Amino acid sequence: MSDATPRTGVPLAPRTTLRLGGKARYFWSVSSADEAVEALRWARANRQRVQVLGGGSNTIFPDEGFPGLVVHVAVPGLRFRDAGGKVVVDAGAGESWDDLVRGSVDRGLTGIECLSGIPGTVGAAPIQNVGAYGQELSETLVHVECLDRETLERERIPAAECGFGYRWSRFKGEDRGRFLILGIRLRLESGSRPDLRYDQLEGEVERRGGIGDLSPAEAVRRVREAVLDLRESKSMVVREEDPDSRSAGSFFLNPVLSEEEYRELERRWDSAGGREAIPSYPADGGRKVPAAWLVEKAGFEKGHRHGGVGLSTKHALALVNRDGSTRALLELADDIREAVAGRFGVRLEREPVLAEPDGADDGRPRHGVSDSEPSEETQT
Ligand SMILES: Cc1cc2nc3c(=O)[nH]c(=O)nc-3n(C[C@H](O)[C@H](O)[C@H](O)COP(=O)(O)OP(=O)(O)OC[C@H]3O[C@@H](n4cnc5c(N)ncnc54)[C@H](O)[C@@H]3O)c2cc1C
């Protein structure tokens, strides 16, 4: 439901999957472009900083809350249209991402089935180019409908101009905070077989009898079920009753190392007596190493606890809130980063967004390892 005016003192913790953070001084839920313009005008007139919020599954609010206006984007709409053998989907930013995936899979459409179960809204999906099991939003996105927060003009940005990369886009980079996303358009395949590119998913699909004998529509449904089960087994589907899903998903990005950085990692691993091979795969001109492996080998086991927060018992990359605070969560994140940097010379970058009042979040540590003092040990 949208608000006609901003509300005051709205608790933010229930609006995030981490269940952390204080109150928003002002909070405004908007259901249309006009309402978004109204909220942004109000913030300008009242000299309030703005934090845009969707489902809160990739946002960390400080314990002190947010001392400005939180604009919650609730723009509705989900429309599927045949377009020359393909299907075009227009979705409002406030729709649930997984409702969009389910609706597509139910129609037998392929292209986003591996992105099943990712929490959050449609509008946030382009921000970090959501991805899972070898598939990314950028593969099917046609364009993003935006509102320029400065000019308050509407703009349509084609996918090719979104600057997409691994968990990256211009909306996280040079245009961070510039646009409010109102909706997206996707182009999905109809009657095509799903493409399985990830061993673990292929294994899970095989375990269910494979997809070779199925029609394309049945096959895409089987893939969705397999993805959801895999995600459930790692608490990567948000469930109230599952304390390990009280997270922001993966807390760190998988680092992509240059050949030199990778050799340094190998050297350190060997000299520490490491026996198993370092898991890695080629990506983006370097080698991607699972951050979860680095976290565990740096001494942070699944289930590790630190003052009311900790690591999920199922996934070393999910920092979870048991009954803690944002402060404790960021401390733990910094401890992990320092340990990984000290042990392996690899710097981990945070994936979720820290909604800082000064808007200065760059995904880097606030405590501990200092960006201004790079050392051989902390370079990546
Ligand atoms: C259990 C769990 C599993 C997850 N698994 C995955 C995964 O497999 N792959 C993956 O990529 N991500 C994953 N995530 C992260 C998260 O779900 C995605 O990043 C999702 O797209 C965030 O959506 P949201 O609406 O909750 O965003 P929010 O947390 O509300 O916002 C995230 C960022 O997007 C901005 N934003 C939100 N909506 C808009 C808008 N309409 N216009 C402009 N800016 C906006 C916010 O300002 C903020 O900077 C997971 C998270 C959890 C909790």
The ligand as a Tripos MOL2 file, in Angstrom:
@<TRIPOS>MOLECULE
LIG
   53    58     1     0     0
SMALL
NO_CHARGES

@<TRIPOS>ATOM
      1 C1         18.7730  -15.6630    1.6830 C.3       1 LIG1
      2 C2         19.2580  -14.7820    0.5640 C.ar      1 LIG1
      3 C3         19.7300  -15.3400   -0.6160 C.ar      1 LIG1
      4 C4         20.1720  -14.5260   -1.6630 C.ar      1 LIG1
      5 N1         20.6170  -15.1110   -2.8090 N.ar      1 LIG1
      6 C5         21.0360  -14.3530   -3.8460 C.ar      1 LIG1
      7 C6         21.4840  -14.9590   -5.0570 C.ar      1 LIG1
      8 O1         21.4740  -16.1600   -5.2160 O.2       1 LIG1
      9 N2         21.9090  -14.1380   -6.0580 N.ar      1 LIG1
     10 C7         21.9040  -12.7820   -5.9340 C.ar      1 LIG1
     11 O2         22.2960  -12.0970   -6.8890 O.2       1 LIG1
     12 N3         21.4770  -12.1840   -4.8010 N.ar      1 LIG1
     13 C8         21.0510  -12.9310   -3.7500 C.ar      1 LIG1
     14 N4         20.6320  -12.3430   -2.6020 N.ar      1 LIG1
     15 C9         20.6940  -10.8850   -2.4690 C.3       1 LIG1
     16 C10        19.3680  -10.1620   -2.7530 C.3       1 LIG1
     17 O3         18.2830  -11.0270   -2.6650 O.3       1 LIG1
     18 C11        19.3640   -9.5000   -4.1280 C.3       1 LIG1
     19 O4         20.4120   -8.5740   -4.2090 O.3       1 LIG1
     20 C12        18.0340   -8.7810   -4.4060 C.3       1 LIG1
     21 O5         18.0210   -8.3210   -5.7310 O.3       1 LIG1
     22 C13        17.8030   -7.6080   -3.4700 C.3       1 LIG1
     23 O6         16.4670   -7.1940   -3.6340 O.3       1 LIG1
     24 P1         15.7460   -6.2880   -2.5600 P.3       1 LIG1
     25 O7         14.4860   -5.7830   -3.1610 O.co2     1 LIG1
     26 O8         15.5970   -7.0030   -1.2840 O.co2     1 LIG1
     27 O9         16.8010   -5.0970   -2.4170 O.3       1 LIG1
     28 P2         17.0450   -4.1230   -1.2140 P.3       1 LIG1
     29 O10        17.8350   -4.8120   -0.1530 O.co2     1 LIG1
     30 O11        15.8080   -3.4560   -0.7970 O.co2     1 LIG1
     31 O12        17.9980   -3.0530   -1.9380 O.3       1 LIG1
     32 C14        19.2830   -3.4410   -2.3900 C.3       1 LIG1
     33 C15        19.9010   -2.2610   -3.1420 C.3       1 LIG1
     34 O13        19.1160   -1.9470   -4.2790 O.3       1 LIG1
     35 C16        18.6120   -0.6150   -4.2050 C.3       1 LIG1
     36 N5         17.2480   -0.6480   -4.7010 N.ar      1 LIG1
     37 C17        16.2510   -1.4740   -4.3280 C.ar      1 LIG1
     38 N6         15.1460   -1.2320   -5.0780 N.ar      1 LIG1
     39 C18        15.4570   -0.2350   -5.9160 C.ar      1 LIG1
     40 C19        14.7410    0.4750   -6.9260 C.ar      1 LIG1
     41 N7         13.4690    0.1940   -7.2310 N.pl3     1 LIG1
     42 N8         15.3780    1.4830   -7.5800 N.ar      1 LIG1
     43 C20        16.6650    1.7920   -7.2910 C.ar      1 LIG1
     44 N9         17.3940    1.1530   -6.3540 N.ar      1 LIG1
     45 C21        16.7920    0.1520   -5.6810 C.ar      1 LIG1
     46 C22        18.6840   -0.2290   -2.7290 C.3       1 LIG1
     47 O14        18.8280    1.1830   -2.5810 O.3       1 LIG1
     48 C23        19.9390   -0.9620   -2.3160 C.3       1 LIG1
     49 O15        21.0720   -0.2210   -2.7100 O.3       1 LIG1
     50 C24        20.1680  -13.1250   -1.5260 C.ar      1 LIG1
     51 C25        19.6900  -12.5480   -0.3260 C.ar      1 LIG1
     52 C26        19.2280  -13.3820    0.6970 C.ar      1 LIG1
     53 C27        18.7100  -12.7510    1.9650 C.3       1 LIG1
@<TRIPOS>BOND
     1     1     2 1
     2     2     3 ar
     3     2    52 ar
     4     3     4 ar
     5     4     5 ar
     6     4    50 ar
     7     5     6 ar
     8     6     7 ar
     9     6    13 1
    10     7     8 2
    11     7     9 ar
    12     9    10 ar
    13    10    11 2
    14    10    12 ar
    15    12    13 ar
    16    13    14 ar
    17    14    15 1
    18    14    50 ar
    19    15    16 1
    20    16    17 1
    21    16    18 1
    22    18    19 1
    23    18    20 1
    24    20    21 1
    25    20    22 1
    26    22    23 1
    27    23    24 1
    28    24    25 2
    29    24    26 1
    30    24    27 1
    31    27    28 1
    32    28    29 2
    33    28    30 1
    34    28    31 1
    35    31    32 1
    36    32    33 1
    37    33    34 1
    38    33    48 1
    39    34    35 1
    40    35    36 1
    41    35    46 1
    42    36    37 ar
    43    36    45 ar
    44    37    38 ar
    45    38    39 ar
    46    39    40 ar
    47    39    45 ar
    48    40    41 1
    49    40    42 ar
    50    42    43 ar
    51    43    44 ar
    52    44    45 ar
    53    46    47 1
    54    46    48 1
    55    48    49 1
    56    50    51 ar
    57    51    52 ar
    58    52    53 1
@<TRIPOS>SUBSTRUCTURE
     1 LIG1         1 GROUP 0 **** ****
